[in-house]
C-alpha cells in the first residue's frame, strides 16, 4: 500500500518524476469529464451590456465576422445574436488534395432585456465589434390622483 500514488498527480509534494505534466494530461483525458466543461471563453463570443435611463447598449466582439454572417432578432425582450460563418478556400489550379480543411462556425447568444422596445433598434458592425442600441419602452404614468374629502 505504501507504493500507491493518488490519482491525478497535481500535488507536487507527493512525488516528482519529471513526467508530471504528461501524467496529469493522461489522468485528465481518462477522467469522467474528459472533454471538459463548456466555457464561454473557448466556444463563443464575448458581449458587454450597458444601460442608462433610455436605452441598452450591447457590444459583441466578433473578429473576422461580416455583416452577412450575422442574424439579429428580438422577441419579448430577448435579443438574439447569431453567427453562421463558413470559410472555404478555392484553389482552382490544385485538384490532387492529400489534405484539405474547411471551417464552419455557428454561435448564438441571447440577452434578456426586460423593458426593451421592439422598434427603433440600431446595429452597427465596425472593426469586429458589433454595437447594438436597444431603446427602452416608454411607460406612461398610469397613476391617478385621489382627492380627499
C-alpha positions as CSV (number, residue, x, y, z in Angstrom):
1,X,0.0,0.0,0.0
2,X,2.9,2.4,0.6
3,X,3.6,2.4,-3.2
4,X,0.2,3.7,-4.2
5,X,0.2,7.2,-5.8
6,X,-3.0,9.2,-5.7
7,X,-5.0,9.8,-8.9
8,X,-4.1,12.9,-10.8
9,X,-0.6,13.8,-9.6
10,X,-1.1,17.6,-9.5
11,X,0.2,17.8,-5.9
12,X,4.0,18.5,-6.2
13,X,4.6,17.4,-2.6
14,X,3.7,13.7,-3.3
15,X,6.3,12.7,-5.9
16,X,8.1,14.3,-8.8
17,X,9.3,12.1,-11.6
18,X,9.8,14.7,-14.3
19,X,6.8,13.4,-16.2
20,X,4.2,15.2,-14.0
21,X,2.6,17.2,-16.8
22,X,2.4,14.1,-19.0
23,X,0.7,12.0,-16.3
24,X,-1.7,14.8,-15.4
25,X,-2.7,15.1,-19.1
26,X,-3.4,11.3,-19.2
27,X,-5.3,11.4,-15.9
28,X,-7.4,14.4,-17.2
29,X,-8.1,12.7,-20.5
30,X,-9.4,9.5,-18.9
31,X,-11.4,11.3,-16.2
32,X,-15.2,11.3,-16.4
33,X,-15.3,14.8,-17.9
34,X,-12.6,14.3,-20.5
35,X,-13.9,16.8,-23.0
36,X,-14.0,19.5,-20.3
37,X,-16.9,21.7,-19.4
38,X,-18.2,24.1,-21.9
39,X,-16.7,27.5,-21.4
40,X,-17.7,30.9,-22.8
41,X,-14.0,31.7,-23.1
42,X,-13.5,28.9,-25.5
43,X,-16.5,28.5,-27.7
44,X,-18.4,31.7,-28.3
45,X,-18.1,35.4,-28.5
46,X,-18.0,37.9,-25.7
47,X,-20.7,40.5,-25.0
48,X,-21.0,43.6,-22.8
49,X,-24.4,45.1,-21.9
50,X,-24.7,48.6,-20.5
51,X,-27.8,50.5,-19.7
52,X,-29.0,54.0,-19.0
53,X,-32.4,55.6,-18.5
54,X,-33.4,55.5,-22.1
55,X,-31.6,52.5,-23.8
56,X,-29.5,49.4,-23.6
57,X,-26.1,49.3,-25.3
58,X,-24.8,45.8,-26.3
59,X,-21.3,45.3,-27.7
60,X,-20.2,41.9,-29.1
61,X,-16.7,41.0,-30.1
62,X,-16.8,39.3,-33.5
63,X,-13.4,39.4,-35.2
64,X,-13.5,38.1,-38.8
65,X,-17.3,38.2,-39.0
66,X,-19.0,40.1,-41.7
67,X,-22.5,41.6,-41.8
68,X,-23.7,38.8,-44.0
69,X,-22.7,36.2,-41.3
70,X,-24.9,37.8,-38.6
71,X,-28.5,37.4,-37.7
72,X,-30.1,39.7,-35.1
73,X,-33.6,39.4,-33.7
74,X,-35.7,40.4,-30.7
75,X,-38.8,38.8,-29.3
76,X,-40.4,39.6,-26.0
77,X,-37.3,41.4,-24.7
78,X,-34.9,38.6,-25.7
79,X,-32.2,39.9,-28.0
80,X,-30.7,37.1,-30.1
81,X,-27.3,37.4,-31.8
82,X,-26.3,34.5,-34.0
83,X,-23.3,33.9,-36.3
84,X,-23.1,31.4,-39.1
85,X,-19.7,31.6,-40.9
86,X,-18.3,29.2,-43.4
87,X,-14.7,29.5,-44.6
88,X,-13.9,27.8,-47.9
89,X,-10.7,28.4,-49.9
90,X,-10.9,27.6,-53.5
91,X,-7.8,26.6,-55.3
92,X,-8.8,26.2,-59.0
93,X,-5.3,25.1,-60.1
94,X,-4.8,22.4,-57.4
95,X,-7.0,19.2,-57.7
96,X,-5.0,16.4,-56.1
97,X,-5.5,17.2,-52.5
98,X,-3.9,14.9,-49.9
99,X,-5.4,17.0,-47.0
100,X,-7.9,19.9,-47.1
101,X,-9.8,21.6,-44.3
102,X,-12.8,23.8,-44.1
103,X,-14.2,25.7,-41.1
104,X,-17.8,26.2,-40.2
105,X,-18.7,28.3,-37.2
106,X,-22.1,28.7,-35.6
107,X,-22.6,30.6,-32.4
108,X,-25.5,32.2,-30.6
109,X,-26.0,34.4,-27.6
110,X,-29.3,35.6,-26.1
111,X,-29.7,38.5,-23.7
112,X,-32.9,39.3,-21.9
113,X,-33.6,43.0,-21.8
114,X,-36.8,43.3,-19.6
115,X,-38.2,46.6,-20.9
116,X,-36.7,46.6,-24.4
117,X,-38.7,48.2,-27.2
118,X,-39.2,46.2,-30.4
119,X,-38.9,49.3,-32.6
120,X,-36.0,51.7,-33.2
121,X,-33.2,49.2,-32.6
122,X,-29.9,50.2,-34.3
123,X,-27.0,47.9,-35.0
124,X,-23.5,48.7,-36.5
125,X,-20.5,46.4,-37.2
126,X,-17.2,48.2,-37.2
127,X,-13.7,46.6,-36.9
128,X,-15.0,43.3,-35.5
129,X,-17.2,44.9,-32.8
130,X,-21.0,44.8,-33.2
131,X,-22.7,47.6,-31.4
132,X,-26.5,47.4,-30.8
133,X,-28.6,50.2,-29.3
134,X,-32.0,48.9,-28.0
135,X,-34.3,51.7,-26.7
136,X,-36.4,51.0,-23.6
137,X,-40.2,51.1,-23.7
138,X,-41.7,54.3,-22.6
139,X,-44.1,53.6,-19.7
140,X,-46.8,56.1,-19.4
141,X,-47.8,57.1,-15.9
142,X,-51.0,55.2,-15.0
143,X,-51.3,56.6,-11.5
144,X,-54.4,58.7,-10.7
145,X,-54.6,61.3,-8.0
146,X,-57.3,60.6,-5.4
147,X,-59.0,63.6,-3.9
148,X,-59.5,63.5,-0.2
149,X,-62.9,64.7,1.1
